[in-house]
Amino acid sequence: MEGAAVDEIVRRLVDGGRGGRQVQLSEAEIRQLCVDAKRVLLSQPNLLQIRGPVKICGDIHGQFVDLLRLFDLGGYPPTSTYVFLGDYVDRGKQSLETICLLLAYKIRYPDKVFLLRGNHEDAKINRVYGFYDECKRRFNVRLWKIFSDCFNCLPIAALIDDKILCMHGGLSPELDNLDQIKDIERPAEIPDYGLLCDLLWSDPSPSGEGWGESDRGVSYTFGADKLIEFLEKNDLDLICRAHQVVEDGYEFFAQRRLVTIFSAPNYCGEFDNVGALLSIDENLMCSFQILKPNEPGTPRVRRQIPNKMPSHFLASQAIGSNGRATIMQMPSHFLASQAIGSNGRATIKQQYAGLALALAEQQASSSYQSQVHMGGSSQQYLGEAATYLSTSLPPKEDWLPTMPLPADDMSSVSHSRYR
């Protein structure tokens, strides 16, 4: 398929999909997208090597309007580089538009758009959870089978600047080193157990250690001990994964050594969650863009955070083993103070003052963006925070007793109600 033809498909999908309108490509166009995408996918490794800056998206699940809103926030390819963590289809109303747009971008900009495989890019799963029915209703079963062949060619993981490992699910008891991911053959169907299954299905366990049985009935859960062991053995700073609904769009685990990203706001129309987009710059500085459930009108970013960072978006600095600073921006209801632990990484202690600021900030906007800028020392920021809070907040006894207190250090990970 020529570049102009792909551009035309992208234009029709983007322009026609606003407001939830259905965009009907021809069967021939979709078939060709799948054929061309297979060729591009198989030309790249199973463990993608990517340099920042890059944006990371979690589950989309056929929420095509929200995918367009994510591009509105982060920039449309090729202006930004994207890694998608899988689960493009099922449950949402427009799985076909969603996967067709992503495949078209992959064909057109193969080094700007990277699509990892999720557990729903599997014929056994999407036969049941909606994609099969959508293909059959709008086209035919043959087209669903063509998509299944394409899904079998998707890569499994991505490594960003040799320090941040991305996959859909999580770790495996069979995974010792990254070469094992490289050696997984493609095309491949997802087995019921083993390394490939675990990379797409496993979950972190907020309460247990070691390996445990998963409530999903597939794969395992892994504790913080297994996560830290794997990261240190492979000289990694962070694992970025998807696979679970989290209320704030992103959630940390094990003292911020793992982050779960979920990018489908108001998931299935049943969850009051927001979506998130993780941005990683060339220095491994990380920030989040938040997408609230869709409202009438064009989605907007409330404001850009200036270089002189407000106190309620304070960040801690953790120096990675490569000597670069890895900056993880804290959620807006946390005020970060810097306390260097025995491993040389900064730990975060919760401060009550950020809670009130968060509620006002989040209630005032339909979508907002928070970015971290290290324009001065952390002590400078802490000084600014103390000044700002002392003049802006009422005495804590006036409001603190009525406010929910988040879990300690954001370490818990919400379990998905769905498989």
MILOPA-963131 format. One line per field, with one value per residue (C-alpha): residue number from 0; residue in three letters; chain; x, y, z. Coordinates in Angstrom, 3 decimals. Last residue first. Example, Ala and Ser with C-alpha at 12.3 -4.5 7.8 and 13.67 -1.06 7.14 Angstrom:
% residues 2
num <- c(1, 0) .
residu <- c(SER, ALA) .
chaine <- c(A, A) .
east <- c(13.670, 12.300) .
north <- c(-1.060, -4.500) .
up <- c(7.140, 7.800) .
END
This chain:
% residues 419
num <- c(418, 417, 416, 415, 414, 413, 412, 411, 410, 409, 408, 407, 406, 405, 404, 403, 402, 401, 400, 399, 398, 397, 396, 395, 394, 393, 392, 391, 390, 389, 388, 387, 386, 385, 384, 383, 382, 381, 380, 379, 378, 377, 376, 375, 374, 373, 372, 371, 370, 369, 368, 367, 366, 365, 364, 363, 362, 361, 360, 359, 358, 357, 356, 355, 354, 353, 352, 351, 350, 349, 348, 347, 346, 345, 344, 343, 342, 341, 340, 339, 338, 337, 336, 335, 334, 333, 332, 331, 330, 329, 328, 327, 326, 325, 324, 323, 322, 321, 320, 319, 318, 317, 316, 315, 314, 313, 312, 311, 310, 309, 308, 307, 306, 305, 304, 303, 302, 301, 300, 299, 298, 297, 296, 295, 294, 293, 292, 291, 290, 289, 288, 287, 286, 285, 284, 283, 282, 281, 280, 279, 278, 277, 276, 275, 274, 273, 272, 271, 270, 269, 268, 267, 266, 265, 264, 263, 262, 261, 260, 259, 258, 257, 256, 255, 254, 253, 252, 251, 250, 249, 248, 247, 246, 245, 244, 243, 242, 241, 240, 239, 238, 237, 236, 235, 234, 233, 232, 231, 230, 229, 228, 227, 226, 225, 224, 223, 222, 221, 220, 219, 218, 217, 216, 215, 214, 213, 212, 211, 210, 209, 208, 207, 206, 205, 204, 203, 202, 201, 200, 199, 198, 197, 196, 195, 194, 193, 192, 191, 190, 189, 188, 187, 186, 185, 184, 183, 182, 181, 180, 179, 178, 177, 176, 175, 174, 173, 172, 171, 170, 169, 168, 167, 166, 165, 164, 163, 162, 161, 160, 159, 158, 157, 156, 155, 154, 153, 152, 151, 150, 149, 148, 147, 146, 145, 144, 143, 142, 141, 140, 139, 138, 137, 136, 135, 134, 133, 132, 131, 130, 129, 128, 127, 126, 125, 124, 123, 122, 121, 120, 119, 118, 117, 116, 115, 114, 113, 112, 111, 110, 109, 108, 107, 106, 105, 104, 103, 102, 101, 100, 99, 98, 97, 96, 95, 94, 93, 92, 91, 90, 89, 88, 87, 86, 85, 84, 83, 82, 81, 80, 79, 78, 77, 76, 75, 74, 73, 72, 71, 70, 69, 68, 67, 66, 65, 64, 63, 62, 61, 60, 59, 58, 57, 56, 55, 54, 53, 52, 51, 50, 49, 48, 47, 46, 45, 44, 43, 42, 41, 40, 39, 38, 37, 36, 35, 34, 33, 32, 31, 30, 29, 28, 27, 26, 25, 24, 23, 22, 21, 20, 19, 18, 17, 16, 15, 14, 13, 12, 11, 10, 9, 8, 7, 6, 5, 4, 3, 2, 1, 0) .
residu <- c(ARG, TYR, ARG, SER, HIS, SER, VAL, SER, SER, MET, ASP, ASP, ALA, PRO, LEU, PRO, MET, THR, PRO, LEU, TRP, ASP, GLU, LYS, PRO, PRO, LEU, SER, THR, SER, LEU, TYR, THR, ALA, ALA, GLU, GLY, LEU, TYR, GLN, GLN, SER, SER, GLY, GLY, MET, HIS, VAL, GLN, SER, GLN, TYR, SER, SER, SER, ALA, GLN, GLN, GLU, ALA, LEU, ALA, LEU, ALA, LEU, GLY, ALA, TYR, GLN, GLN, LYS, ILE, THR, ALA, ARG, GLY, ASN, SER, GLY, ILE, ALA, GLN, SER, ALA, LEU, PHE, HIS, SER, PRO, MET, GLN, MET, ILE, THR, ALA, ARG, GLY, ASN, SER, GLY, ILE, ALA, GLN, SER, ALA, LEU, PHE, HIS, SER, PRO, MET, LYS, ASN, PRO, ILE, GLN, ARG, ARG, VAL, ARG, PRO, THR, GLY, PRO, GLU, ASN, PRO, LYS, LEU, ILE, GLN, PHE, SER, CYS, MET, LEU, ASN, GLU, ASP, ILE, SER, LEU, LEU, ALA, GLY, VAL, ASN, ASP, PHE, GLU, GLY, CYS, TYR, ASN, PRO, ALA, SER, PHE, ILE, THR, VAL, LEU, ARG, ARG, GLN, ALA, PHE, PHE, GLU, TYR, GLY, ASP, GLU, VAL, VAL, GLN, HIS, ALA, ARG, CYS, ILE, LEU, ASP, LEU, ASP, ASN, LYS, GLU, LEU, PHE, GLU, ILE, LEU, LYS, ASP, ALA, GLY, PHE, THR, TYR, SER, VAL, GLY, ARG, ASP, SER, GLU, GLY, TRP, GLY, GLU, GLY, SER, PRO, SER, PRO, ASP, SER, TRP, LEU, LEU, ASP, CYS, LEU, LEU, GLY, TYR, ASP, PRO, ILE, GLU, ALA, PRO, ARG, GLU, ILE, ASP, LYS, ILE, GLN, ASP, LEU, ASN, ASP, LEU, GLU, PRO, SER, LEU, GLY, GLY, HIS, MET, CYS, LEU, ILE, LYS, ASP, ASP, ILE, LEU, ALA, ALA, ILE, PRO, LEU, CYS, ASN, PHE, CYS, ASP, SER, PHE, ILE, LYS, TRP, LEU, ARG, VAL, ASN, PHE, ARG, ARG, LYS, CYS, GLU, ASP, TYR, PHE, GLY, TYR, VAL, ARG, ASN, ILE, LYS, ALA, ASP, GLU, HIS, ASN, GLY, ARG, LEU, LEU, PHE, VAL, LYS, ASP, PRO, TYR, ARG, ILE, LYS, TYR, ALA, LEU, LEU, LEU, CYS, ILE, THR, GLU, LEU, SER, GLN, LYS, GLY, ARG, ASP, VAL, TYR, ASP, GLY, LEU, PHE, VAL, TYR, THR, SER, THR, PRO, PRO, TYR, GLY, GLY, LEU, ASP, PHE, LEU, ARG, LEU, LEU, ASP, VAL, PHE, GLN, GLY, HIS, ILE, ASP, GLY, CYS, ILE, LYS, VAL, PRO, GLY, ARG, ILE, GLN, LEU, LEU, ASN, PRO, GLN, SER, LEU, LEU, VAL, ARG, LYS, ALA, ASP, VAL, CYS, LEU, GLN, ARG, ILE, GLU, ALA, GLU, SER, LEU, GLN, VAL, GLN, ARG, GLY, GLY, ARG, GLY, GLY, ASP, VAL, LEU, ARG, ARG, VAL, ILE, GLU, ASP, VAL, ALA, ALA, GLY, GLU, MET) .
chaine <- c(A, A, A, A, A, A, A, A, A, A, A, A, A, A, A, A, A, A, A, A, A, A, A, A, A, A, A, A, A, A, A, A, A, A, A, A, A, A, A, A, A, A, A, A, A, A, A, A, A, A, A, A, A, A, A, A, A, A, A, A, A, A, A, A, A, A, A, A, A, A, A, A, A, A, A, A, A, A, A, A, A, A, A, A, A, A, A, A, A, A, A, A, A, A, A, A, A, A, A, A, A, A, A, A, A, A, A, A, A, A, A, A, A, A, A, A, A, A, A, A, A, A, A, A, A, A, A, A, A, A, A, A, A, A, A, A, A, A, A, A, A, A, A, A, A, A, A, A, A, A, A, A, A, A, A, A, A, A, A, A, A, A, A, A, A, A, A, A, A, A, A, A, A, A, A, A, A, A, A, A, A, A, A, A, A, A, A, A, A, A, A, A, A, A, A, A, A, A, A, A, A, A, A, A, A, A, A, A, A, A, A, A, A, A, A, A, A, A, A, A, A, A, A, A, A, A, A, A, A, A, A, A, A, A, A, A, A, A, A, A, A, A, A, A, A, A, A, A, A, A, A, A, A, A, A, A, A, A, A, A, A, A, A, A, A, A, A, A, A, A, A, A, A, A, A, A, A, A, A, A, A, A, A, A, A, A, A, A, A, A, A, A, A, A, A, A, A, A, A, A, A, A, A, A, A, A, A, A, A, A, A, A, A, A, A, A, A, A, A, A, A, A, A, A, A, A, A, A, A, A, A, A, A, A, A, A, A, A, A, A, A, A, A, A, A, A, A, A, A, A, A, A, A, A, A, A, A, A, A, A, A, A, A, A, A, A, A, A, A, A, A, A, A, A, A, A, A, A, A, A, A, A, A, A, A, A, A, A, A, A, A, A, A, A, A, A, A, A, A, A, A, A, A, A, A, A, A, A, A, A, A, A, A, A, A, A, A, A, A) .
east <- c(-9.789, -12.032, -12.402, -8.885, -6.900, -5.764, -2.040, -0.818, 2.467, 1.169, 3.562, 1.141, -2.429, -4.162, -5.804, -9.442, -10.363, -12.821, -10.337, -7.875, -10.167, -10.197, -7.531, -5.067, -5.159, -6.287, -4.061, -2.587, -0.052, 1.770, 1.397, 3.153, 6.032, 6.616, 6.413, 8.841, 11.351, 10.796, 11.313, 14.616, 15.672, 14.868, 17.323, 16.345, 14.795, 13.913, 10.701, 7.967, 4.774, 1.135, -1.563, -5.238, -8.551, -12.071, -10.750, -11.606, -12.388, -8.879, -7.046, -9.309, -9.066, -5.316, -4.618, -6.425, -4.345, -0.989, -0.964, -0.954, 2.609, 3.376, 6.953, 8.639, 11.913, 14.928, 17.244, 20.766, 20.097, 20.219, 17.466, 17.697, 14.904, 13.434, 10.023, 7.118, 3.702, 1.147, -2.408, -1.133, 0.312, 4.121, 6.299, 8.904, 12.325, 15.130, 18.362, 21.201, 24.277, 23.731, 22.820, 19.878, 19.766, 16.378, 15.027, 11.822, 9.099, 6.920, 3.715, 1.884, 4.653, 4.308, 7.228, 9.175, 9.519, 5.849, 3.112, 1.086, -2.597, -6.036, -5.254, -8.269, -10.690, -12.876, -16.504, -18.889, -17.252, -15.116, -13.926, -10.741, -7.426, -4.332, -0.881, 1.913, 5.583, 8.869, 12.437, 14.461, 16.973, 15.663, 12.110, 9.553, 5.857, 3.219, -0.356, -3.141, -6.842, -9.337, -11.405, -15.079, -15.531, -18.658, -18.813, -16.551, -13.612, -14.533, -11.105, -9.156, -5.414, -4.286, -0.645, 0.769, 4.105, 6.892, 9.998, 7.993, 8.506, 7.209, 4.165, 3.005, -0.359, -1.461, -4.820, -6.009, -8.498, -6.379, -7.757, -5.216, -3.333, -0.715, 3.049, 6.095, 8.998, 11.639, 15.337, 16.970, 20.420, 19.260, 19.924, 18.806, 15.498, 14.795, 15.483, 13.490, 10.447, 10.747, 10.864, 7.990, 5.754, 4.665, 1.230, 0.925, -0.375, -4.057, -6.980, -7.547, -7.240, -3.548, -1.657, 1.419, 5.117, 7.312, 5.885, 2.303, 0.255, 0.488, 0.825, 2.054, 0.140, 0.855, -0.997, 0.999, 4.547, 3.162, 1.734, 4.958, 7.015, 4.910, 1.234, -1.937, -0.026, -0.321, -0.156, 3.124, 4.355, 6.968, 9.558, 10.505, 14.316, 14.338, 12.295, 14.800, 17.616, 16.092, 17.254, 15.895, 12.281, 10.781, 9.137, 7.461, 7.224, 4.484, 1.412, 1.582, 5.303, 7.729, 11.248, 12.823, 16.627, 18.301, 17.200, 13.653, 13.329, 10.193, 8.289, 6.206, 6.318, 3.141, 3.221, 0.431, -1.804, -1.573, -2.750, -5.638, -6.535, -6.837, -9.034, -11.343, -11.578, -12.690, -15.432, -17.276, -17.780, -19.607, -21.398, -18.727, -15.882, -17.766, -18.680, -15.071, -13.874, -16.313, -14.964, -15.324, -13.392, -11.166, -9.768, -9.009, -7.986, -5.293, -4.551, -6.569, -3.549, -1.665, 0.936, 3.153, 2.602, 5.392, 4.757, 7.620, 10.059, 7.415, 5.783, 3.374, 2.912, 2.640, 0.321, -1.969, -1.851, -2.851, -5.699, -6.981, -6.780, -8.932, -11.411, -12.065, -12.300, -15.014, -17.626, -15.258, -15.193, -12.584, -9.600, -6.421, -5.208, -1.489, 1.231, 1.326, 4.717, 4.537, 6.955, 5.629, 5.390, 5.032, 2.441, -0.260, 0.570, 0.351, -2.920, -4.798, -3.365, -4.911, -8.196, -8.078, -7.615, -10.509, -12.787, -11.637, -12.468, -11.848, -10.016, -7.384, -5.073, -1.886, -0.113, 3.569, 5.048, 8.654, 11.625, 13.525, 15.340, 13.736, 15.079, 12.197, 12.279, 10.586, 12.753, 11.543, 11.005, 8.215, 6.116, 6.627, 5.609, 2.636, 1.531, 1.471, -0.782, -3.060, -3.445, -4.109, -6.955, -8.397, -8.361, -9.943, -12.709, -13.544, -13.232, -16.384, -15.903, -18.476, -19.134, -18.088, -17.984, -14.968, -14.279, -14.629, -11.700, -9.313, -10.412, -10.737, -7.376, -5.610, -7.040, -5.921, -2.435, -2.257, -3.179, -0.601, 2.087, 1.466, 0.000) .
north <- c(-10.705, -8.233, -6.953, -5.565, -5.610, -2.264, -1.976, -0.964, 0.865, 4.435, 5.383, 4.304, 4.076, 7.386, 9.289, 10.150, 13.681, 14.677, 14.701, 16.857, 19.824, 22.277, 20.410, 21.183, 24.893, 26.648, 26.447, 29.090, 31.142, 28.331, 26.111, 28.430, 29.244, 25.593, 24.525, 27.208, 25.962, 22.389, 23.433, 25.123, 22.054, 19.914, 21.954, 23.984, 23.767, 20.089, 20.215, 17.684, 17.689, 17.629, 17.772, 18.280, 17.061, 18.044, 20.681, 22.357, 19.217, 17.865, 20.954, 21.651, 18.057, 17.931, 21.114, 19.726, 16.559, 18.254, 19.587, 16.216, 15.281, 11.744, 10.612, 9.702, 7.790, 8.881, 6.158, 5.630, 2.046, 2.966, 5.520, 9.173, 11.259, 13.907, 15.322, 14.872, 16.412, 13.831, 14.562, 15.609, 12.205, 12.168, 12.766, 10.049, 11.489, 9.119, 11.073, 9.770, 8.095, 4.799, 3.107, 5.431, 8.522, 9.074, 12.603, 13.451, 15.519, 18.431, 18.943, 20.544, 23.069, 24.682, 24.055, 27.024, 25.638, 26.284, 23.601, 23.804, 24.411, 22.843, 20.476, 20.251, 17.752, 19.258, 19.592, 17.457, 15.460, 12.330, 10.751, 12.377, 12.120, 12.685, 13.446, 11.957, 12.792, 10.922, 12.190, 9.447, 12.010, 11.777, 12.336, 9.840, 10.710, 8.479, 8.858, 8.272, 7.491, 8.426, 5.943, 6.007, 2.441, 1.067, 2.793, 0.037, 1.928, 5.484, 6.498, 4.007, 4.706, 2.417, 2.591, 0.443, 1.603, -0.520, 0.461, 3.228, 2.059, -1.435, -0.477, 2.746, 3.540, 5.217, 6.181, 7.514, 4.710, 1.836, -0.790, -3.552, -4.877, -2.099, -2.262, -0.062, -1.718, 0.572, 1.064, -1.895, -3.433, -6.962, -8.597, -5.475, -5.321, -9.045, -9.103, -5.921, -7.444, -10.774, -9.028, -6.720, -9.732, -11.524, -12.757, -15.707, -17.038, -17.653, -18.291, -14.545, -14.692, -15.331, -17.902, -16.580, -16.031, -14.399, -11.927, -10.991, -7.882, -5.612, -8.515, -7.467, -9.007, -11.687, -12.007, -10.796, -11.573, -14.654, -16.216, -15.704, -17.265, -20.353, -21.188, -21.324, -20.576, -17.326, -18.035, -17.183, -15.535, -15.137, -16.950, -15.960, -15.573, -11.830, -12.341, -14.901, -12.459, -10.135, -12.214, -14.539, -15.034, -18.447, -17.250, -14.658, -10.892, -8.511, -7.914, -5.666, -5.099, -2.223, -2.326, 0.986, 1.158, 0.280, 3.638, 2.306, -1.465, -2.746, -5.999, -8.638, -7.858, -8.299, -11.038, -13.224, -10.143, -10.086, -13.683, -12.906, -9.859, -12.096, -14.477, -11.612, -10.678, -14.195, -13.983, -11.318, -7.577, -5.272, -7.878, -10.578, -8.179, -6.721, -10.177, -11.340, -8.208, -8.520, -10.423, -14.052, -14.481, -11.694, -14.108, -17.294, -15.266, -13.431, -9.720, -9.524, -10.608, -7.593, -7.410, -4.401, -1.736, 0.712, 3.974, 6.295, 3.935, 2.251, 5.566, 4.809, 1.105, 1.590, 4.569, 2.437, -0.378, 2.032, 3.491, 0.040, -1.217, 1.593, 1.788, -1.942, -1.938, 0.679, -0.089, -0.976, -4.400, -5.947, -4.506, -2.503, -4.536, -3.798, -1.673, 1.098, 2.748, 6.145, 8.610, 12.140, 14.502, 11.463, 10.727, 12.848, 14.859, 13.852, 15.410, 15.341, 11.866, 10.787, 12.366, 10.319, 7.168, 8.303, 8.474, 4.992, 3.266, -0.196, -1.548, 1.210, -0.386, 1.492, 4.240, 5.215, 8.383, 8.560, 10.910, 8.687, 5.868, 2.557, -1.007, -3.371, -6.854, -9.054, -7.444, -5.485, -6.821, -9.044, -6.017, -4.320, -7.383, -8.080, -4.444, -4.689, -7.744, -6.342, -2.980, -4.767, -6.732, -3.544, -1.778, -4.746, -4.940, -1.305, 1.244, 2.126, 4.914, 4.848, 8.168, 8.385, 12.173, 12.413, 9.272, 10.745, 13.139, 10.686, 7.583, 9.296, 11.047, 7.854, 5.991, 8.816, 8.756, 5.011, 5.546, 8.323, 6.108, 3.358, 0.000) .
up <- c(32.354, 34.072, 37.582, 37.399, 40.605, 41.927, 42.554, 45.979, 46.482, 46.342, 49.184, 51.905, 50.665, 50.048, 52.921, 52.446, 53.521, 56.247, 59.138, 57.114, 56.559, 59.437, 61.449, 58.634, 59.298, 56.127, 53.050, 50.764, 52.738, 54.560, 51.530, 49.126, 51.478, 52.411, 48.793, 47.660, 50.215, 49.114, 45.519, 46.338, 48.319, 45.293, 43.268, 40.257, 36.794, 37.047, 35.064, 35.747, 33.762, 34.739, 32.128, 32.734, 31.559, 32.502, 34.861, 38.145, 40.136, 39.604, 40.807, 43.782, 44.937, 44.405, 46.326, 49.333, 49.294, 48.766, 52.315, 54.081, 53.180, 52.065, 52.225, 48.954, 48.723, 46.696, 45.498, 46.869, 47.928, 51.612, 51.185, 50.172, 51.612, 49.326, 49.996, 47.657, 48.078, 47.054, 45.886, 42.447, 41.710, 41.902, 38.898, 38.406, 37.586, 36.624, 36.886, 34.806, 36.308, 34.525, 37.812, 38.196, 40.399, 41.927, 42.157, 43.914, 42.342, 43.417, 41.489, 44.423, 44.928, 41.532, 39.133, 37.871, 34.367, 33.749, 33.930, 30.738, 31.209, 31.129, 28.292, 26.055, 24.633, 21.906, 22.812, 24.808, 27.611, 27.458, 30.672, 32.013, 30.220, 32.356, 31.005, 33.064, 33.443, 33.274, 33.004, 31.346, 30.036, 26.454, 27.670, 28.918, 28.622, 30.204, 28.954, 31.456, 31.453, 34.152, 36.106, 37.080, 35.919, 34.249, 30.847, 29.555, 31.055, 32.007, 30.711, 28.548, 28.941, 31.766, 32.848, 35.660, 37.073, 38.496, 40.515, 42.157, 45.721, 44.968, 42.892, 41.271, 39.719, 36.518, 35.049, 38.426, 39.061, 37.856, 35.475, 34.974, 31.915, 31.550, 32.084, 32.696, 34.495, 35.950, 36.616, 34.870, 35.420, 34.504, 37.876, 39.704, 37.879, 38.278, 42.017, 42.550, 40.828, 42.618, 45.994, 45.087, 44.675, 41.537, 40.484, 38.177, 34.841, 34.068, 36.425, 36.638, 40.412, 39.839, 41.881, 43.619, 42.996, 45.608, 48.068, 48.770, 49.465, 46.432, 43.980, 40.552, 37.643, 35.023, 31.693, 28.684, 29.840, 31.591, 28.430, 26.497, 29.291, 29.935, 30.206, 28.106, 24.917, 22.928, 19.207, 17.565, 14.387, 15.743, 17.823, 21.351, 21.360, 21.980, 25.129, 26.413, 25.666, 28.254, 31.196, 33.882, 32.808, 33.615, 36.834, 34.603, 34.871, 33.819, 31.714, 28.667, 28.318, 28.800, 30.237, 31.232, 31.499, 28.189, 26.720, 26.453, 26.168, 24.439, 24.849, 23.069, 19.364, 17.269, 14.624, 16.043, 15.982, 12.179, 11.852, 14.205, 12.107, 9.054, 11.053, 11.994, 8.312, 7.430, 10.061, 8.076, 7.699, 10.122, 12.236, 11.949, 12.705, 15.675, 16.989, 16.786, 18.555, 21.458, 24.437, 23.348, 20.090, 21.406, 23.996, 22.064, 19.000, 20.942, 20.785, 24.003, 26.081, 24.819, 22.066, 21.661, 18.996, 18.224, 16.371, 15.402, 13.687, 11.512, 10.522, 7.662, 8.360, 12.121, 11.657, 9.487, 12.029, 14.800, 12.755, 11.790, 15.385, 16.755, 13.882, 14.155, 17.953, 17.870, 20.529, 23.351, 25.011, 22.731, 20.812, 21.380, 24.332, 23.909, 25.510, 22.916, 22.439, 20.784, 19.188, 18.774, 15.780, 13.493, 14.692, 16.335, 19.434, 23.082, 24.152, 20.848, 20.268, 23.559, 22.468, 19.280, 21.348, 23.549, 20.524, 19.523, 22.782, 21.288, 24.299, 24.701, 27.299, 28.148, 26.231, 26.524, 25.002, 23.808, 24.011, 24.219, 22.489, 21.626, 21.387, 20.611, 22.086, 19.479, 16.830, 13.780, 10.247, 11.563, 12.472, 9.100, 7.088, 9.318, 8.984, 5.189, 5.244, 7.953, 6.215, 2.928, 4.462, 5.930, 2.571, 0.796, 3.398, 2.730, 5.506, 7.399, 9.909, 12.717, 14.418, 18.057, 18.194, 15.960, 13.965, 10.494, 10.635, 12.282, 10.376, 7.009, 7.371, 8.438, 5.445, 3.148, 4.613, 3.989, 0.334, -0.021, 1.478, -1.058, 0.000) .
END
